Amino acid sequence: MKAARKGLWLGLPSLCMMAAGAWAQAAGTGCPAPVDINHADAARLRCLPGIGEKRAAAIVAFREAHGPFPGPASLAAVVGPKVAQALRARVTVTPVSR
């Protein structure tokens, strides 16, 4: 029993460090808060929760094919309405100068 508790305590610091790293990334350490979906590259878009490599590439491709997003809600055309709604507070849209 003591060995099991000792193992738990030894693993706890590393678990806390992993959680702190994930929290720091989510809190914007390596990612702007909010992310401008009209100017962000695929790497920056991947900072958003639920946006992986394929979705980030799809957002960039959609933007290149159809022009800038008029608002955060228009992201639903690429990622679906549920993901777009979940991201609404984390994204912004600024005009693209031409």
All heavy atoms as an XYZ file, in Angstrom:
697
protein
N       0.820     -1.188      0.000
C       0.000      0.000      0.000
C       0.869      1.259      0.000
O       0.588      2.178     -0.721
C      -0.929     -0.047      1.223
C      -1.905      1.080      1.259
S      -3.214      0.776      0.081
C      -4.394      1.922      0.642
N       1.929      1.268      0.830
C       2.811      2.428      0.870
C       3.488      2.643     -0.484
O       3.636      3.773     -0.923
C       3.878      2.269      1.949
C       3.436      2.662      3.306
C       4.622      2.621      4.237
C       4.244      3.161      5.583
N       5.379      3.202      6.492
N       3.883      1.558     -1.136
C       4.545      1.670     -2.441
C       3.593      2.279     -3.467
O       4.002      3.085     -4.295
C       5.030      0.303     -2.910
N       2.329      1.912     -3.394
C       1.350      2.470     -4.334
C       1.182      3.962     -4.100
O       1.105      4.742     -5.042
C       0.009      1.744     -4.188
N       1.117      4.363     -2.836
C       0.991      5.796     -2.531
C       2.244      6.553     -2.958
O       2.167      7.660     -3.466
C       0.745      5.992     -1.043
C      -0.713      5.886     -0.705
C      -0.953      6.365      0.689
N      -1.425      5.205      1.436
C      -1.259      5.021      2.711
N      -0.606      5.896      3.431
N      -1.729      3.957      3.297
N       3.404      5.937     -2.744
C       4.669      6.584     -3.126
C       4.709      6.787     -4.642
O       5.093      7.841     -5.123
C       5.859      5.741     -2.675
C       7.183      6.397     -2.940
C       8.322      5.566     -2.402
C       9.633      6.255     -2.661
N      10.764      5.462     -2.189
N       4.254      5.766     -5.388
C       4.209      5.892     -6.842
C       3.270      6.997     -7.289
O       3.536      7.731     -8.229
N       2.155      7.132     -6.582
C       1.198      8.195     -6.903
C       1.828      9.559     -6.690
O       1.712     10.446     -7.523
C      -0.059      8.035     -6.045
C      -1.106      9.143     -6.189
C      -1.679      9.121     -7.596
C      -2.197      8.968     -5.155
N       2.516      9.721     -5.562
C       3.129     11.006     -5.266
C       4.286     11.323     -6.213
O       4.507     12.483     -6.544
C       3.612     11.048     -3.818
C       2.462     11.202     -2.871
C       1.973     10.256     -2.042
C       1.642     12.351     -2.690
N       0.896     10.724     -1.348
C       0.672     12.029     -1.731
C       1.613     13.619     -3.234
C      -0.305     12.922     -1.309
C       0.640     14.509     -2.810
C      -0.296     14.162     -1.874
N       4.984     10.307     -6.657
C       6.070     10.543     -7.595
C       5.534     10.943     -8.968
O       6.158     11.721     -9.672
C       6.953      9.299     -7.715
C       7.798      8.967     -6.486
C       8.541      7.661     -6.701
C       8.765     10.090     -6.174
N       4.388     10.429     -9.352
C       3.811     10.752    -10.653
C       3.045     12.055    -10.668
O       2.812     12.649    -11.708
N       2.638     12.526     -9.500
C       1.836     13.739     -9.412
C       2.535     14.982     -9.957
O       1.927     15.745    -10.720
C       1.388     13.957     -7.968
C       0.324     15.014     -7.734
C      -0.918     14.700     -8.545
C      -0.009     15.103     -6.258
N       3.808     15.227     -9.638
C       4.462     16.426    -10.196
C       4.500     16.439    -11.723
O       4.270     17.468    -12.344
C       5.873     16.380     -9.610
C       5.728     15.595     -8.364
C       4.661     14.576     -8.670
N       4.770     15.288    -12.334
C       4.824     15.275    -13.797
C       3.441     15.498    -14.387
O       3.287     16.164    -15.404
C       5.434     13.971    -14.315
O       4.651     12.867    -13.913
N       2.414     14.971    -13.738
C       1.049     15.203    -14.191
C       0.704     16.682    -14.085
O       0.111     17.263    -14.993
C       0.067     14.363    -13.367
C      -1.405     14.491    -13.721
C      -1.629     14.032    -15.161
C      -2.254     13.678    -12.766
N       1.092     17.311    -12.999
C       0.841     18.740    -12.820
C       1.578     19.571    -13.864
O       1.050     20.557    -14.361
C       1.249     19.190    -11.413
S       0.152     18.559    -10.131
N       2.808     19.174    -14.191
C       3.579     19.911    -15.196
C       2.920     19.795    -16.566
O       2.853     20.764    -17.311
C       5.025     19.425    -15.236
C       5.804     19.870    -14.023
S       7.536     19.362    -13.902
C       7.931     18.454    -15.308
N       2.406     18.605    -16.909
C       1.726     18.434    -18.194
C       0.465     19.273    -18.236
O       0.176     19.934    -19.227
C       1.398     16.958    -18.429
C       2.596     16.109    -18.724
S       2.241     14.398    -19.201
C       0.910     13.905    -18.163
N      -0.295     19.274    -17.160
C      -1.525     20.058    -17.107
C      -1.209     21.548    -17.193
O      -1.902     22.299    -17.874
C      -2.296     19.745    -15.833
N      -0.155     21.973    -16.520
C       0.229     23.381    -16.567
C       0.643     23.783    -17.969
O       0.315     24.873    -18.435
C       1.371     23.650    -15.579
N       1.330     22.905    -18.674
C       1.730     23.202    -20.047
C       0.539     23.324    -20.964
O       0.456     24.230    -21.790
N      -0.423     22.423    -20.816
C      -1.638     22.492    -21.637
C      -2.427     23.744    -21.304
O      -2.959     24.413    -22.184
C      -2.487     21.249    -21.420
N      -2.500     24.093    -20.014
C      -3.228     25.277    -19.607
C      -2.549     26.535    -20.140
O      -3.198     27.447    -20.618
C      -3.322     25.345    -18.090
C      -4.024     26.581    -17.642
C      -5.363     26.795    -17.581
C      -3.417     27.796    -17.199
N      -5.621     28.054    -17.141
C      -4.438     28.699    -16.902
C      -2.096     28.209    -17.053
C      -4.195     29.984    -16.446
C      -1.861     29.496    -16.600
C      -2.899     30.363    -16.294
N      -1.237     26.569    -20.100
C      -0.509     27.738    -20.582
C      -0.727     27.926    -22.074
O      -0.917     29.047    -22.543
C       0.983     27.603    -20.279
N      -0.756     26.837    -22.838
C      -0.992     26.958    -24.264
C      -2.404     27.432    -24.521
O      -2.635     28.297    -25.344
C      -0.746     25.636    -24.973
C      -0.898     25.746    -26.471
C      -0.584     24.447    -27.182
O      -0.336     23.429    -26.565
N      -0.598     24.483    -28.479
N      -3.369     26.872    -23.787
C      -4.757     27.270    -23.963
C      -4.966     28.710    -23.512
O      -5.798     29.420    -24.047
C      -5.672     26.342    -23.179
N      -4.210     29.138    -22.514
C      -4.356     30.491    -22.013
C      -3.726     31.513    -22.949
O      -3.866     32.704    -22.751
C      -3.722     30.609    -20.632
N      -3.011     31.074    -23.969
C      -2.500     31.992    -24.961
C      -1.017     32.238    -24.909
O      -0.546     33.193    -25.485
N      -0.265     31.419    -24.226
C       1.165     31.630    -24.151
C       1.798     31.612    -25.539
O       2.550     32.496    -25.889
C       1.827     30.551    -23.272
O       1.249     30.627    -21.981
C       3.303     30.737    -23.181
N       1.482     30.623    -26.336
C       2.037     30.542    -27.677
C       1.015     30.890    -28.735
O       1.261     30.745    -29.915
N      -0.138     31.345    -28.329
C      -1.237     31.571    -29.249
C      -1.921     32.879    -28.888
O      -2.174     33.129    -27.713
C      -2.220     30.405    -29.112
S      -3.366     30.249    -30.456
N      -2.215     33.704    -29.872
C      -2.898     34.954    -29.549
C      -4.323     34.671    -29.085
O      -4.913     33.667    -29.436
C      -2.902     35.703    -30.872
C      -2.900     34.637    -31.899
C      -2.048     33.527    -31.302
N      -4.833     35.537    -28.295
C      -6.224     35.398    -27.865
C      -6.911     36.713    -28.150
O      -6.587     37.694    -27.526
C      -6.285     35.072    -26.386
N      -7.722     36.832    -29.065
C      -8.307     35.864    -29.997
C      -7.468     35.682    -31.270
O      -6.585     36.475    -31.549
C      -9.652     36.492    -30.338
C      -9.410     37.961    -30.236
C      -8.396     38.122    -29.114
N      -7.797     34.665    -32.033
C      -7.121     34.373    -33.293
C      -7.923     35.020    -34.417
O      -9.126     34.831    -34.520
C      -7.018     32.849    -33.524
C      -6.454     32.545    -34.895
C      -6.168     32.211    -32.449
N      -7.250     35.796    -35.250
C      -7.900     36.444    -36.395
C      -7.972     35.441    -37.538
O      -6.961     35.108    -38.149
C      -7.108     37.676    -36.812
C      -7.791     38.466    -37.911
O      -8.737     37.957    -38.541
O      -7.375     39.611    -38.149
N      -9.172     34.970    -37.847
C      -9.321     33.919    -38.857
C      -9.103     34.428    -40.280
O      -8.980     33.627    -41.196
C     -10.671     33.184    -38.737
C     -11.843     34.151    -38.864
C     -10.728     32.415    -37.432
C     -13.207     33.468    -38.891
N      -9.035     35.734    -40.482
C      -8.750     36.267    -41.809
C      -7.260     36.444    -42.073
O      -6.858     36.646    -43.211
C      -9.461     37.600    -42.031
C     -10.908     37.414    -42.409
O     -11.308     36.348    -42.861
N     -11.703     38.450    -42.219
N      -6.456     36.398    -41.043
C      -5.018     36.614    -41.211
C      -4.149     35.476    -40.697
O      -2.967     35.417    -41.013
C      -4.596     37.915    -40.515
C      -5.188     39.126    -41.154
N      -6.364     39.690    -40.727
C      -4.792     39.854    -42.214
C      -6.656     40.728    -41.488
N      -5.717     40.857    -42.399
N      -4.698     34.586    -39.897
C      -3.904     33.523    -39.272
C      -3.512     32.455    -40.280
O      -4.298     32.091    -41.154
C      -4.706     32.880    -38.141
N      -2.287     31.973    -40.138
C      -1.864     30.838    -40.953
C      -2.342     29.550    -40.285
O      -2.927     29.576    -39.201
C      -0.348     30.852    -41.158
C       0.433     30.745    -39.858
O      -0.177     30.641    -38.775
O       1.668     30.765    -39.923
N      -2.102     28.427    -40.936
C      -2.587     27.140    -40.428
C      -2.013     26.825    -39.054
O      -2.709     26.284    -38.197
C      -2.261     26.028    -41.418
N      -0.757     27.168    -38.812
C      -0.141     26.882    -37.512
C      -0.848     27.642    -36.397
O      -1.102     27.095    -35.325
C       1.337     27.247    -37.545
N      -1.164     28.880    -36.632
C      -1.842     29.677    -35.612
C      -3.274     29.200    -35.408
O      -3.786     29.183    -34.307
C      -1.820     31.148    -35.991
C      -2.464     31.988    -34.921
C      -1.938     33.360    -34.840
N      -0.532     33.344    -34.510
C       0.271     34.377    -34.675
N      -0.193     35.485    -35.174
N       1.537     34.316    -34.365
N      -3.937     28.799    -36.477
C      -5.307     28.288    -36.365
C      -5.362     27.012    -35.529
O      -6.339     26.758    -34.832
C      -5.899     28.038    -37.753
C      -6.217     29.299    -38.559
C      -6.484     28.935    -40.008
C      -7.402     30.043    -37.956
N      -4.290     26.215    -35.586
C      -4.242     24.970    -34.811
C      -4.196     25.226    -33.311
O      -4.410     24.317    -32.516
C      -3.063     24.106    -35.237
C      -3.302     23.424    -36.559
C      -2.298     22.310    -36.828
N      -0.919     22.707    -36.691
C      -0.139     23.130    -37.693
N      -0.624     23.203    -38.915
N       1.111     23.460    -37.475
N      -3.936     26.439    -32.884
C      -3.972     26.769    -31.456
C      -5.397     26.719    -30.914
O      -5.586     26.582    -29.708
C      -3.420     28.172    -31.217
S      -1.672     28.350    -31.538
N      -6.369     26.839    -31.788
C      -7.761     26.840    -31.354
C      -8.209     25.428    -30.987
O      -7.865     24.469    -31.672
C      -8.659     27.380    -32.475
C      -8.453     28.840    -32.840
C      -9.154     29.161    -34.152
C      -8.967     29.735    -31.715
N      -8.988     25.295    -29.919
C      -9.467     23.964    -29.539
C     -10.380     23.385    -30.613
O     -11.254     24.079    -31.133
C     -10.222     24.203    -28.225
C     -10.499     25.658    -28.183
C      -9.461     26.337    -29.031
N     -10.144     22.145    -30.953
C     -10.960     21.478    -31.960
C     -10.478     21.683    -33.380
O     -11.046     21.145    -34.318
N      -9.418     22.468    -33.550
C      -8.873     22.728    -34.887
C      -7.525     22.034    -34.988
O      -6.553     22.442    -34.358
C      -8.718     24.240    -35.167
C     -10.042     24.969    -34.980
C      -8.160     24.458    -36.564
C     -11.147     24.534    -35.921
N      -7.495     20.990    -35.784
C      -6.263     20.268    -36.022
C      -5.683     20.645    -37.367
O      -6.070     21.645    -37.983
N      -4.776     19.839    -37.833
C      -4.075     20.123    -39.078
C      -5.029     20.199    -40.278
O      -4.954     21.118    -41.090
C      -3.027     19.034    -39.309
C      -2.054     19.343    -40.415
C      -0.949     18.306    -40.487
O      -0.507     17.802    -39.440
O      -0.525     18.012    -41.617
N      -5.962     19.242    -40.376
C      -6.878     19.209    -41.524
C      -7.857     20.368    -41.506
O      -8.101     21.000    -42.536
C      -7.640     17.890    -41.559
C      -6.786     16.712    -41.944
C      -7.595     15.441    -42.002
C      -6.714     14.257    -42.359
N      -7.484     13.014    -42.438
N      -8.429     20.665    -40.346
C      -9.381     21.784    -40.270
C      -8.686     23.121    -40.507
O      -9.244     24.006    -41.139
C     -10.096     21.791    -38.922
C     -11.247     20.825    -38.870
C     -12.057     21.022    -37.619
N     -13.252     20.204    -37.659
C     -13.965     19.887    -36.615
N     -13.603     20.325    -35.414
N     -15.044     19.150    -36.728
N      -7.476     23.265    -39.985
C      -6.731     24.509    -40.201
C      -6.461     24.700    -41.690
O      -6.645     25.803    -42.228
C      -5.429     24.492    -39.416
N      -6.054     23.642    -42.374
C      -5.809     23.724    -43.817
C      -7.101     24.026    -44.564
O      -7.102     24.794    -45.536
C      -5.199     22.422    -44.320
N      -8.210     23.458    -44.112
C      -9.503     23.715    -44.752
C      -9.935     25.170    -44.577
O     -10.491     25.775    -45.499
C     -10.565     22.780    -44.181
N      -9.665     25.755    -43.412
C      -9.999     27.162    -43.173
C      -9.194     28.056    -44.102
O      -9.725     28.964    -44.739
C      -9.763     27.540    -41.698
C     -10.767     26.808    -40.803
C      -9.860     29.048    -41.498
C     -10.441     26.878    -39.318
N      -7.902     27.794    -44.212
C      -7.042     28.596    -45.087
C      -7.476     28.436    -46.548
O      -7.584     29.417    -47.281
C      -5.549     28.219    -44.895
C      -4.674     28.883    -45.942
C      -5.092     28.584    -43.493
N      -7.762     27.214    -46.966
C      -8.183     26.964    -48.349
C      -9.517     27.646    -48.651
O      -9.691     28.242    -49.721
C      -8.300     25.459    -48.600
N     -10.443     27.592    -47.715
C     -11.741     28.242    -47.899
C     -11.566     29.753    -48.028
O     -12.152     30.390    -48.896
C     -12.669     27.919    -46.713
C     -14.061     28.451    -46.876
C     -15.031     27.687    -47.498
C     -14.411     29.705    -46.398
C     -16.323     28.168    -47.650
C     -15.688     30.195    -46.543
C     -16.652     29.426    -47.175
N     -10.734     30.317    -47.173
C     -10.471     31.756    -47.191
C      -9.822     32.174    -48.506
O     -10.163     33.206    -49.085
C      -9.570     32.094    -46.002
C      -9.324     33.568    -45.803
C      -8.497     33.806    -44.567
N      -7.151     33.255    -44.733
C      -6.387     32.830    -43.745
N      -6.799     32.879    -42.508
N      -5.181     32.373    -43.986
N      -8.904     31.360    -49.022
C      -8.249     31.679    -50.293
C      -9.215     31.561    -51.472
O      -9.135     32.331    -52.423
C      -7.031     30.784    -50.495
C      -5.886     31.114    -49.554
C      -4.737     30.117    -49.625
O      -4.860     29.081    -50.323
O      -3.712     30.375    -48.969
N     -10.139     30.606    -51.399
C     -11.083     30.384    -52.493
C     -12.250     31.363    -52.475
O     -12.733     31.777    -53.530
C     -11.617     28.952    -52.437
N     -12.711     31.747    -51.279
C     -13.935     32.546    -51.172
C     -13.725     33.950    -50.624
O     -14.688     34.695    -50.472
C     -14.944     31.810    -50.282
C     -15.308     30.459    -50.802
N     -16.159     30.267    -51.858
C     -14.909     29.223    -50.418
C     -16.284     28.972    -52.101
N     -15.517     28.310    -51.243
N     -12.513     34.286    -50.294
C     -12.249     35.603    -49.735
C     -12.348     35.591    -48.221
O     -12.592     34.555    -47.602
N     -12.166     36.765    -47.611
C     -12.143     36.838    -46.148
C     -13.500     36.495    -45.525
O     -14.548     36.663    -46.145
C     -11.760     38.288    -45.868
C     -12.091     39.027    -47.107
C     -11.966     38.067    -48.234
N     -13.436     36.029    -44.292
C     -14.645     35.736    -43.543
C     -15.298     37.052    -43.112
O     -14.615     37.925    -42.580
C     -14.316     34.906    -42.295
C     -13.862     33.505    -42.591
C     -12.514     33.198    -42.663
C     -14.778     32.489    -42.794
C     -12.083     31.903    -42.930
C     -14.363     31.194    -43.068
C     -13.016     30.899    -43.134
N     -16.599     37.210    -43.324
C     -17.258     38.446    -42.895
C     -17.465     38.538    -41.386
O     -17.567     39.628    -40.838
C     -18.605     38.414    -43.620
C     -18.836     37.002    -43.992
C     -17.483     36.358    -44.102
N     -17.487     37.395    -40.715
C     -17.677     37.388    -39.267
C     -17.367     36.016    -38.704
O     -17.232     35.047    -39.452
N     -17.280     35.907    -37.377
C     -16.962     34.619    -36.757
C     -17.974     33.520    -37.083
O     -17.607     32.357    -37.216
C     -16.955     34.918    -35.259
C     -16.720     36.375    -35.160
C     -17.343     36.980    -36.378
N     -19.224     33.874    -37.229
C     -20.256     32.871    -37.517
C     -20.044     32.219    -38.873
O     -20.437     31.064    -39.080
C     -21.638     33.508    -37.443
N     -19.409     32.912    -39.805
C     -19.180     32.361    -41.141
C     -18.176     31.214    -41.135
O     -18.074     30.472    -42.107
C     -18.737     33.462    -42.103
O     -17.565     34.073    -41.633
N     -17.476     31.034    -40.039
C     -16.560     29.913    -39.889
C     -17.321     28.583    -39.928
O     -16.761     27.546    -40.258
C     -15.786     30.056    -38.576
C     -14.619     29.136    -38.316
C     -13.561     29.263    -39.411
C     -14.002     29.443    -36.969
N     -18.620     28.632    -39.660
C     -19.457     27.430    -39.669
C     -19.473     26.754    -41.037
O     -19.657     25.542    -41.128
C     -20.880     27.776    -39.241
N     -19.250     27.509    -42.091
C     -19.219     26.927    -43.430
C     -18.082     25.929    -43.593
O     -18.150     25.042    -44.433
C     -19.093     28.033    -44.480
N     -17.055     26.059    -42.776
C     -15.887     25.185    -42.876
C     -15.873     24.123    -41.775
O     -15.637     22.953    -42.047
C     -14.575     26.001    -42.814
C     -13.368     25.107    -43.009
C     -14.580     27.115    -43.829
N     -16.128     24.529    -40.546
C     -15.969     23.617    -39.413
C     -17.288     23.108    -38.844
O     -17.285     22.274    -37.947
C     -15.140     24.267    -38.281
C     -13.747     24.596    -38.763
C     -15.837     25.480    -37.704
N     -18.382     23.616    -39.322
C     -19.686     23.209    -38.807
C     -20.177     24.170    -37.741
O     -19.386     24.878    -37.110
N     -21.490     24.212    -37.537
C     -22.054     25.199    -36.616
C     -21.678     24.987    -35.147
O     -21.486     25.963    -34.422
C     -23.566     25.056    -36.813
C     -23.771     23.759    -37.507
C     -22.505     23.447    -38.241
N     -21.542     23.748    -34.700
C     -21.216     23.507    -33.288
C     -19.804     23.970    -32.950
O     -19.582     24.630    -31.940
C     -21.380     22.030    -32.937
C     -22.815     21.587    -32.851
C     -22.910     20.148    -32.413
C     -24.369     19.714    -32.358
N     -24.490     18.319    -31.916
N     -18.852     23.633    -33.803
C     -17.462     24.043    -33.557
C     -17.354     25.563    -33.688
O     -16.697     26.216    -32.876
C     -16.488     23.329    -34.520
C     -15.076     23.852    -34.350
C     -16.529     21.827    -34.289
N     -18.014     26.138    -34.685
C     -17.972     27.592    -34.869
C     -18.536     28.310    -33.644
O     -17.974     29.307    -33.191
C     -18.743     27.986    -36.122
N     -19.624     27.802    -33.103
C     -20.214     28.403    -31.906
C     -19.268     28.285    -30.715
O     -19.116     29.218    -29.941
C     -21.562     27.756    -31.590
C     -22.257     28.342    -30.377
C     -22.623     29.802    -30.553
O     -22.903     30.257    -31.655
N     -22.609     30.548    -29.475
N     -18.623     27.139    -30.579
C     -17.686     26.934    -29.470
C     -16.477     27.860    -29.572
O     -15.912     28.258    -28.553
C     -17.232     25.477    -29.429
N     -16.095     28.210    -30.790
C     -14.917     29.056    -31.009
C     -15.239     30.542    -31.034
O     -14.326     31.367    -31.084
C     -14.246     28.675    -32.330
C     -13.622     27.299    -32.397
C     -13.090     27.033    -33.801
C     -12.514     27.158    -31.373
N     -16.483     30.903    -31.017
C     -16.893     32.295    -31.224
C     -16.142     33.289    -30.329
O     -15.744     34.359    -30.784
C     -18.389     32.421    -31.027
C     -18.904     33.714    -31.538
C     -20.408     33.723    -31.565
N     -20.794     34.867    -32.370
C     -21.630     34.825    -33.360
N     -22.202     33.704    -33.676
N     -21.916     35.910    -34.035
N     -15.944     32.955    -29.076
C     -15.249     33.865    -28.157
C     -13.740     33.875    -28.367
O     -13.057     34.769    -27.893
C     -15.563     33.488    -26.713
N     -13.205     32.897    -29.094
C     -11.752     32.778    -29.277
C     -11.263     33.277    -30.626
O     -10.070     33.271    -30.885
C     -11.323     31.329    -29.104
C     -11.558     30.825    -27.703
C     -11.124     29.390    -27.608
N     -11.366     28.860    -26.311
C     -10.404     28.495    -25.469
N      -9.152     28.587    -25.823
N     -10.707     28.014    -24.295
N     -12.181     33.659    -31.508
C     -11.779     34.136    -32.830
C     -12.248     35.563    -33.041
O     -13.201     36.022    -32.422
C     -12.304     33.226    -33.972
C     -11.781     31.823    -33.832
C     -13.804     33.245    -34.043
N     -11.565     36.229    -33.927
C     -11.943     37.574    -34.340
C     -11.775     37.672    -35.840
O     -11.106     36.846    -36.454
C     -11.082     38.642    -33.626
O     -11.602     39.926    -33.900
C      -9.633     38.574    -34.044
N     -12.388     38.688    -36.411
C     -12.304     38.899    -37.858
C     -11.987     40.377    -38.081
O     -12.719     41.245    -37.632
C     -13.647     38.544    -38.544
C     -13.597     38.884    -40.003
C     -13.964     37.080    -38.337
N     -10.859     40.620    -38.737
C     -10.531     41.986    -39.134
C     -10.522     42.041    -40.657
O     -10.226     41.039    -41.318
C      -9.168     42.433    -38.597
O      -8.171     41.522    -39.037
C      -9.177     42.468    -37.078
N     -10.857     43.182    -41.219
C     -10.890     43.304    -42.666
C      -9.527     43.038    -43.292
O      -8.492     43.308    -42.700
C     -11.317     44.747    -42.914
C     -11.867     45.232    -41.628
C     -11.240     44.415    -40.552
N      -9.575     42.533    -44.498
C      -8.353     42.276    -45.261
C      -8.180     43.430    -46.236
O      -9.081     43.729    -47.015
C      -8.458     40.931    -46.013
C      -7.246     40.727    -46.906
C      -8.612     39.792    -45.047
N      -7.024     44.078    -46.179
C      -6.758     45.169    -47.130
C      -6.342     44.575    -48.452
O      -5.561     43.636    -48.519
C      -5.679     46.093    -46.573
O      -4.498     45.382    -46.340
N      -6.866     45.122    -49.493
C      -6.572     44.582    -50.831
C      -5.766     45.531    -51.641
O      -5.685     46.634    -51.590
C      -7.862     44.257    -51.556
C      -8.574     43.134    -50.856
C      -9.853     42.816    -51.549
N     -10.547     41.804    -50.748
C     -11.314     40.890    -51.241
N     -11.547     40.845    -52.525
N     -11.904     40.019    -50.470
